[in-house]
Amino acid sequence: KLMLTDRFNCLNKAAVILDSSELDCQGQPTDSWRLCSVQQVEQLKCLVGIVPVWCSAIGCFVVMDQQNTFGNLQGIQMNQFLGPHFKVPPAWMGNTSMIALSFWIFIYQRLYLPTSRKIMKRDARITLKEKIRTGIVMSILCMVMAGIVEKKRRESALKHGSHVSPLSIGFLLPQFVLSGLTEAFAAVAIMEFFTVQMPESMRSIAGAVFFLSLSIGSYLSSLIVNIIHVATGKNGRQPWLGDHDLNKNRLDYYYFIIASLGVINFVYFTF
């Protein structure tokens, strides 16, 4: 059972018995909305305690969501051939993120940790705070790289007067790799943080909270797209987002805005 703690003391009032009428003959609360057990109060404290990191997690997941949508759209309007005979379907670029994630886990678990133990004679694991901070930095770099590539893609397409840019789809690899590393550092560490902060009886809730942050990240991404579409399309101007042809959009500006939000997220998480 969870012990009564001093954090969030204001919540302790929920477990204070003010009148004997609040208990029945068996000592149970007559109204569970008026009187809670210490266990329920402490479980709520565990949820409240992870909210700051949970908010920072949503910022990371907004970045990861971009590559599943706009990243694939970029690939559709790029030269999809790697060499004279090998054509890459744009949707396959998402596999790059998973490969980067898998490689990092292998390098960290099988190479970095054993080698560091031999050299430093101690466990040199990267702390959860360092992992999350690194993941946020990776998310910023991902959006900056995506913005630079999109600028080059759009300029080359307009220069040649074509719908599809002659720029190779291989130029998308860095941003997809960085997206995978964001997941490898931030997402994995955040899931581990939620699990560590929750008691054993609430481990399933920790998983639910993690996937809730994923879904909110997707909704927030859609909200940002709609806001930018409306804000930049006023007075009859061509909006940055919304056209089926990326050459008429300014997706690079959108990427840089998401990178700026990542910088704010980094400052927020640090403090």
C-alpha positions as CSV (number, residue, x, y, z in Angstrom):
1,K,0.0,0.0,0.0
2,L,1.0,3.6,-0.6
3,M,2.1,5.6,2.4
4,L,0.7,9.1,3.1
5,T,3.1,11.7,1.6
6,D,3.5,15.4,2.1
7,R,3.3,16.5,-1.5
8,F,0.1,18.1,-2.8
9,N,-1.1,18.5,0.8
10,C,-4.3,20.2,-0.3
11,L,-5.5,16.8,-1.6
12,N,-5.2,15.2,1.8
13,K,-8.4,17.0,2.8
14,A,-10.3,14.4,0.8
15,A,-9.3,11.7,3.3
16,V,-10.2,13.7,6.5
17,I,-13.2,12.5,8.4
18,L,-15.2,15.5,9.5
19,D,-18.3,13.8,10.8
20,S,-19.1,10.3,12.0
21,S,-22.1,10.2,9.6
22,E,-19.6,10.0,6.7
23,L,-19.0,6.4,7.7
24,D,-21.4,3.4,7.7
25,C,-21.6,0.7,10.4
26,Q,-18.7,-1.1,8.7
27,G,-16.4,1.9,8.6
28,Q,-16.8,2.5,4.9
29,P,-17.6,5.9,3.4
30,T,-21.3,6.5,2.9
31,D,-20.5,8.9,-0.1
32,S,-17.3,8.1,-2.0
33,W,-17.4,11.6,-3.5
34,R,-17.3,13.2,0.0
35,L,-14.7,10.9,1.6
36,C,-11.8,9.1,0.0
37,S,-9.3,6.6,1.3
38,V,-5.6,7.5,1.7
39,Q,-4.8,5.1,-1.2
40,Q,-7.1,6.9,-3.6
41,V,-5.6,10.3,-2.6
42,E,-2.0,9.0,-3.1
43,Q,-3.0,7.4,-6.5
44,L,-4.3,10.8,-7.6
45,K,-1.1,12.4,-6.4
46,C,0.9,10.0,-8.6
47,L,-1.2,11.1,-11.6
48,V,-0.8,14.8,-10.8
49,G,2.9,14.4,-10.3
50,I,3.5,13.2,-13.8
51,V,1.5,15.9,-15.5
52,P,4.4,18.3,-16.2
53,V,6.4,15.6,-18.0
54,W,3.2,14.4,-19.7
55,C,2.8,17.9,-21.2
56,S,6.4,17.8,-22.5
57,A,5.8,14.4,-24.0
58,I,2.9,15.8,-26.1
59,G,5.3,18.3,-27.6
60,C,7.6,15.5,-28.7
61,F,4.8,13.5,-30.2
62,V,3.6,16.4,-32.2
63,V,7.0,16.3,-34.1
64,M,6.8,12.5,-34.5
65,D,3.3,12.9,-36.1
66,Q,4.6,15.2,-38.8
67,Q,6.6,12.5,-40.6
68,N,3.6,10.2,-40.9
69,T,1.7,12.9,-42.8
70,F,3.7,15.7,-44.4
71,G,6.8,13.5,-44.6
72,N,5.0,11.1,-46.9
73,L,3.5,13.9,-48.9
74,Q,7.1,15.2,-49.5
75,G,8.1,11.8,-50.8
76,I,5.2,11.7,-53.3
77,Q,6.5,14.9,-54.9
78,M,10.2,13.9,-55.1
79,N,12.2,11.7,-57.4
80,Q,11.5,8.3,-55.9
81,F,14.3,6.4,-57.6
82,L,17.5,5.4,-55.8
83,G,19.6,4.3,-58.7
84,P,18.4,3.5,-62.2
85,H,16.1,0.6,-61.2
86,F,15.1,0.8,-57.5
87,K,12.0,2.9,-56.8
88,V,11.1,3.7,-53.2
89,P,7.4,4.0,-52.2
90,P,7.0,7.1,-50.1
91,A,5.2,5.2,-47.3
92,W,8.3,3.0,-46.9
93,M,10.2,6.0,-45.5
94,G,8.4,5.4,-42.2
95,N,10.4,2.2,-41.9
96,T,13.5,4.3,-41.6
97,S,12.3,5.7,-38.2
98,M,11.7,2.2,-36.9
99,I,15.1,1.0,-38.2
100,A,16.8,4.0,-36.5
101,L,15.0,3.2,-33.3
102,S,16.0,-0.5,-33.4
103,F,19.6,0.3,-34.1
104,W,19.8,2.8,-31.2
105,I,18.4,0.2,-28.8
106,F,20.9,-2.4,-30.0
107,I,23.8,0.0,-29.8
108,Y,22.8,1.2,-26.3
109,Q,22.1,-2.2,-24.8
110,R,24.7,-4.3,-26.5
111,L,27.6,-2.0,-27.2
112,Y,27.4,1.2,-25.0
113,L,26.5,-0.3,-21.7
114,P,28.9,-3.3,-21.7
115,T,31.8,-1.1,-23.0
116,S,31.2,1.7,-20.4
117,R,31.1,-0.9,-17.6
118,K,34.5,-2.2,-18.6
119,I,36.1,1.2,-19.0
120,M,34.5,3.1,-16.2
121,K,34.0,0.2,-13.8
122,R,30.4,1.3,-13.1
123,D,27.0,1.4,-14.6
124,A,26.9,4.4,-16.9
125,R,23.3,4.4,-17.9
126,I,21.8,7.6,-19.3
127,T,19.3,9.0,-16.9
128,L,15.7,9.4,-17.8
129,K,16.0,13.2,-17.6
130,E,19.0,13.1,-20.0
131,K,17.1,10.8,-22.4
132,I,14.0,13.0,-22.5
133,R,16.1,16.2,-23.0
134,T,18.1,14.5,-25.8
135,G,14.8,13.4,-27.4
136,I,13.5,16.9,-27.4
137,V,16.7,18.2,-29.0
138,M,16.3,15.4,-31.6
139,S,12.7,16.6,-32.3
140,I,14.0,20.2,-32.9
141,L,16.7,19.0,-35.2
142,C,14.2,16.8,-37.1
143,M,11.9,19.8,-37.8
144,V,14.8,22.0,-38.8
145,M,16.2,19.4,-41.2
146,A,12.7,18.7,-42.6
147,G,12.3,22.5,-43.2
148,I,15.6,22.8,-45.0
149,V,14.9,19.7,-47.2
150,E,11.4,21.0,-48.1
151,K,12.8,24.4,-49.0
152,K,15.2,22.7,-51.4
153,R,12.5,20.4,-52.8
154,R,10.1,23.2,-53.5
155,E,12.7,25.4,-55.1
156,S,13.9,22.7,-57.4
157,A,10.4,21.8,-58.4
158,L,9.5,25.4,-59.2
159,K,12.8,25.9,-61.0
160,H,12.1,23.0,-63.4
161,G,8.4,23.9,-63.6
162,S,7.3,20.4,-62.6
163,H,4.9,19.0,-60.0
164,V,7.5,16.4,-58.9
165,S,10.9,17.7,-57.7
166,P,14.0,16.1,-59.3
167,L,15.5,16.0,-55.7
168,S,16.0,12.4,-54.6
169,I,13.7,11.0,-52.0
170,G,16.9,9.9,-50.2
171,F,17.2,13.5,-48.8
172,L,14.3,12.7,-46.6
173,L,16.3,10.0,-44.7
174,P,17.9,12.4,-42.1
175,Q,14.5,13.7,-40.9
176,F,13.0,10.2,-40.7
177,V,16.1,9.0,-38.8
178,L,15.9,11.9,-36.4
179,S,12.2,11.2,-35.9
180,G,13.1,7.6,-35.0
181,L,15.8,8.8,-32.6
182,T,13.2,11.2,-31.0
183,E,11.1,8.1,-30.3
184,A,14.1,6.1,-29.1
185,F,15.2,8.7,-26.6
186,A,12.0,10.6,-25.6
187,A,9.1,8.2,-26.1
188,V,10.8,5.2,-24.5
189,A,12.1,7.2,-21.6
190,I,8.7,8.9,-21.0
191,M,7.0,5.5,-20.9
192,E,9.7,4.3,-18.5
193,F,9.2,7.4,-16.4
194,F,5.4,6.9,-16.2
195,T,5.9,3.3,-15.2
196,V,8.5,4.1,-12.5
197,Q,6.4,6.9,-11.0
198,M,3.3,4.7,-10.7
199,P,2.8,2.0,-8.0
200,E,2.4,-1.5,-9.3
201,S,-1.4,-1.4,-9.0
202,M,-1.4,1.5,-11.5
203,R,1.0,0.2,-14.2
204,S,-1.9,-0.2,-16.7
205,I,-2.9,3.4,-16.1
206,A,0.7,4.4,-16.9
207,G,0.4,2.8,-20.3
208,A,-3.0,4.5,-20.8
209,V,-1.6,7.9,-19.9
210,F,1.3,7.3,-22.4
211,F,-1.0,6.5,-25.3
212,L,-3.3,9.3,-24.4
213,S,-0.4,11.7,-24.8
214,L,0.2,10.2,-28.3
215,S,-3.4,10.8,-29.3
216,I,-3.4,14.3,-27.9
217,G,-0.2,15.0,-29.9
218,S,-2.0,14.0,-33.1
219,Y,-5.1,16.2,-32.3
220,L,-2.8,19.1,-31.3
221,S,-0.9,18.7,-34.6
222,S,-4.2,19.0,-36.5
223,L,-5.2,22.0,-34.5
224,I,-1.9,23.8,-35.3
225,V,-2.4,23.0,-39.0
226,N,-5.9,24.5,-39.0
227,I,-4.8,27.6,-37.1
228,I,-1.9,28.2,-39.5
229,H,-4.2,27.6,-42.5
230,V,-6.7,30.2,-41.3
231,A,-4.1,32.7,-40.1
232,T,-2.0,32.7,-43.3
233,G,-5.0,32.5,-45.7
234,K,-6.5,35.8,-44.7
235,N,-7.2,38.7,-47.1
236,G,-7.2,36.3,-50.1
237,R,-3.6,35.2,-49.6
238,Q,-2.4,31.7,-50.5
239,P,-2.3,29.8,-47.1
240,W,0.9,28.0,-46.1
241,L,-1.0,24.7,-45.9
242,G,-4.1,23.2,-47.4
243,D,-3.4,22.8,-51.1
244,H,-2.9,19.3,-52.5
245,D,0.2,20.6,-54.3
246,L,3.0,21.1,-51.8
247,N,4.7,23.5,-54.4
248,K,1.9,26.0,-53.7
249,N,2.3,25.6,-49.9
250,R,5.0,26.8,-47.5
251,L,5.5,23.6,-45.6
252,D,9.0,24.7,-44.8
253,Y,7.7,27.6,-42.8
254,Y,5.3,25.2,-40.9
255,Y,8.2,22.9,-40.0
256,F,10.2,25.9,-38.6
257,I,7.2,26.9,-36.5
258,I,7.0,23.3,-35.0
259,A,10.8,23.5,-34.4
260,S,10.2,26.8,-32.5
261,L,7.6,25.0,-30.4
262,G,10.2,22.3,-29.7
263,V,12.6,25.0,-28.4
264,I,9.9,26.2,-26.1
265,N,9.3,22.6,-25.0
266,F,13.0,22.2,-24.3
267,V,13.1,25.3,-22.1
268,Y,9.9,24.2,-20.3
269,F,11.2,20.7,-19.6
270,T,14.6,22.1,-18.4
271,F,12.9,24.3,-15.8
